[in-house]
Amino acid sequence: MDIFTDIKKYFQENLDEPSYQKWVESISYIGCSADIVFLGVPNASSLNWFKNNFGKRINEHLKQSRNLSVRFVSIDEDECESITETRSIIKKKMESNLQKKYTFDSFVQSDSNRIAYSFAYSVSEFPGKSYNPLYIFSDVGLGKTHLLHAIGNRIISNSKSLIPVYLTTSDFMNEYVEFTRMNKRPEFIKKYTSIDVLLIDDIQYITRWGGTSEQFYYIFNSLIQQEKQIVICSDKHPDNIPDLENRIRTRFEMGGIADILPYDLETRIAILKKKIKERKKIIKTDFIILDEVLYFLASTINDNIRKLEGSLNRLLGYADLKFADKKDTTLNLAFAKEALKPIIDITKKTVTIDTIQEFIAEKFSLKTTDLKTKNNSPKIALPRQIGMYLAKKLTKSSLSEIGYRFGGKHHTTVLHSIGKIDKLMNEDSDFLKKVNSYVSFFSE
């Protein structure tokens, strides 16, 4: 039985029906700290009635049954203590640990994360009602933690009573060890079974210490039974976490599972543009960053959004030091490579669509912009088709990405171009040697 149900049952057993309906039906559950239950009453008159008639008795009851105490709070802010102040009291005892910068608005949506975003947003709107627990998994640096914080921040903005708590599994384990060391294990359980929303990261580490896993299992079940929301993030699907007990695995799978896939080039560029917009509110110099720089970053760092953001921050920081007194400075590709030498091995041939276009333009005495035009003269069309062929063979870019980078061509045009180069290579041995030499250049 959850705390609020227990309290209402106590009042029902100790009041006649008219009194119960008049006084108890209007109270609401605000939240619970480690040892205090906060209940909202509609006005100062109700507050005085509860304090005078039941303050001592309800506290004695809860002290015996749950080792808790009750604090009645008027939610009429003009007459008594405001609910915001009450939440502040609770937060002093249990911090949410949320980072305000991570919101749904600052999260870049794409096909790779649309399901995870949708599930997470639904949970933030209807905690405990839609997907409970919600389990999100992906490789490192793709936005799981961002979504965890976004859920918590939106719940706080939507509700004056619910308090979400974010922590990593390592935090959970270390805290459990500390409570155990001080012989306060029951208080640890009480703390986590009384929160409203549990947002826990890196759950794959829960199997490292058996005792922690057992306590988590108990807390998990207690929160689910109380219809309290749980959101779990991991770098693995539950089925792929080694040594995870089946009873825990099945509970992870009972609500909703969503994955985040690696982002395509366009999404990585969109993320960079959003980060640049956010950074402009912080740095004073308004740098102009050429598209070739964004393409270089997004093409070179394609597996980790955190690393991508870190590289952008270094680039902007480097530019801020070098051009602090200049306005409207343009950051080009050469400058980006100079700034990012410690992070990206520039001497190593990084095969991107940019480097392929630069190579083809040099070989055929063209400009890279020529390869992106609508000009279909043989002088430009054939080099462009070779460039598309190499992009498909030497990078992980999709047909749509390649078409986009070669002037917004449709993916069927890219497919046709690749087919034409294949045909020419089969029919002309000299052409075959030439194209193979281009491939070898990038493979050295």
Secondary structure, 3 states (H helix, E strand, C coil): CCHHHHHHHHHHHHCCHHHHHHHHCCCEEEEECCCEEEEEECCHHHHHHHHHHHHHHHHHHHHHHHCCEEEEEECCCCCCCCHHHHHHHHHHHCCCCCCCCCCCCCCCCCCCCHHHHHHHHHHHHCCCCCCCCEEEEECCCCCHHHHHHHHHHHHHHHCCCCCEEEEEHHHHHHHHHHHHHCCCHHHHHHHHHCCCEEEEECHHHHHCCHHHHHHHHHHHHHHHHCCCEEEEEECCCHHHCCCCCHHHHHHHCCCEEEEECCCCHHHHHHHHHHHHHHHCCCCCCCCEECHHHHHHHHHHCCCCHHHHHHHHHHHHHHHHHHCCCCCCCEECHHHHHHHCCCCCCCCCCCCCHHHHHHHHHHHCCCCHHHHHCCCCCHHHHHHHHHHHHHHHHHCCCCHHHHHHHCCCCCHHHHHHHHHHHHHHHHHCHHHHHHHHHHHHHHHC
